[in-house]
Amino acid sequence: MKKTLAIILALVMSLSLLGAFSVSAAEVYDGTSVSASLSGAGTEADPYLIANGADLAFFAANPVDGACYKLTNDIVWSSYTKGGEAPAANNWTAIKSFNGTFDGDGHSISGLYIKETASSTTAAFFAKATGTIKNLTIKDSYFEAAKYVSAFVGQLSPSETKEAKPSLTIDNCVNYADICVNKKSSLIGGIIGDALGNARTPTYLALTITNCVNYGTVSSTASGTVYIAGIVGRAFGEPFVIDNCANFGDIISIGAVSGGVVGQAGIGEYGKEGDTPGFTATVTNCYNMGNVSAKRICGGIIGRAYPGTTVSNCVNLGNATITANDASSDGYNDQFGPITGHGPDTRAEAATYVNFGTITNCFTISDAVMSNTGDTEAKPFFAYLATVKTAAELNSEAMVTALGEAWTIDNGKLTLKLLVVEPEAPETTEPAPETTEPAPETTEPAPETTEPGSSTPTGDSAVIFAVIAVISVLGVAVVAKKREN
């Protein structure tokens, strides 16, 4: 009897140990819990820490102006999977306004789900934001709305006062979410939907996007005026800079303007009266592998590039397709190309048309197809703005030299350095020394850890504790047997 009780006690202790030390993947947020507060002081040195769904819910309801926030874990907001829906309790509502620093610290947020059809709605992590967003990945999510749509920020609203112009920096952020807009007069991008300062009004803003990547499909189910792209739907600023960014997602639209990286940069009236108010859009070191389509205007890198826009050191590998059915219009629906689709409204104006930006040192692959399905005879106006290379020419060290230090060859392919995954440290190959002495028998159960603040082990540590637990069972059994004898 004593032996049986001892074994049962040891088993209970073992299961307790296993329960205490086993760690599962990030748990799905329950949809209702809200933390009472966040640890940290909200400063750069001591940011507010967001560790789970309840913390994220608190932050979403109580963003502090000017504060710094940091993720400490991956967060799974809902059980959403591609093509499905999230439970109603876990639907995400875009944070209306944020001004501060949000640092993902290399972590991800997944399961964000928004599907809105009402006019003028926004779907994004932040509806509006200023400050800095960095080191964050959004995945296994879906954003759909009628006006401003993006994974990260819906819009950056300009100010009528130059001194008070909003400023936003987005750095080292990655989107895997699919994004869709369902009404006309809308703006949609993988990283931000709309950031347009108006040089003619004027209204002011400053936007910088660096080291960002979109893998999600970006689409529009609405015709009419829709600006859509892999990174930014529409942008112009004082200044607007996008550098070292890449798009891999397909850009699918029946709307007006689409681009692999930027939908539209600038405004048509810029500089027409001889003034140069300082508004610019600079797109450098960008890479597109997604296929791009639109009804009227589409480009592999930028759909429409008005004066004040500079595009340089960019590479397009995707197709650009106009889906217009009106083949009779003289060029209006023929604005497509490997770098930009922007051109005149009639082919007769092509030779003298100057109302577009500066495009230099940009390349495309000979396999990329530029076409108009409504007018098979149509040709891109400004295909000459991209130097066409074969795959062998493109994937060469000569291209790295031509493009500059942001680029490299990885596994035989031309790519941006930010897309190169560093190999893990090699495993130690030296064999472990042989043990020549037999291990002593364990006759007492392993003592419990009672020191406060001890960390919870994961992975291999959990296995070690499981082994200890089993040894404890055997040890107690041996003791019980001796006592019985």
Buried (B, 14 or more C-beta within 10 A) or exposed (E): EEBEEBBEBBBEBBEEBBEBBBEEEBEBBEBEEBBEEBEBEBEEEEBBBBBBBBBBBBBBEEBBEEBBBBBBBBBBBBBBEEEEBBBEEBBBEBBEEBBBBBBBBEBBBBBBBBBBEEEEBBBBBBBBBBBBBBBBBBBBBBBBBBBBBBBBBBBBBBEEEEEEBBBBBBBBBBBBBBBBBBBBBBBBBBBBBBBBBBBBEBBBBBBBBBBBBBBBBBBBBBEEEBBBBBBBBBBBBBBBBBBBBBBBBBBBBBBBBBBBBBBBBBBEBBBEEEEEBBBBBBBBBBBBBBBBBBBBBBBBBBBBBBBBBBBBBBBBBBBBBBBBEEBEBEBBBBBBBBBBBBBBBEBEBBEEBEBBBEBEBBBBBEEBEBBBEBBEEBBBBBBEBBBBBEBEBBBBEEBBEBBEEBBBBBEEEBBBBBBEEEEEEEEEEEEEEEEEEEEEEBEEBBEEEEEEEEEEBEEEBBEEBBEBBBBBBBBBBBBBEEEEE
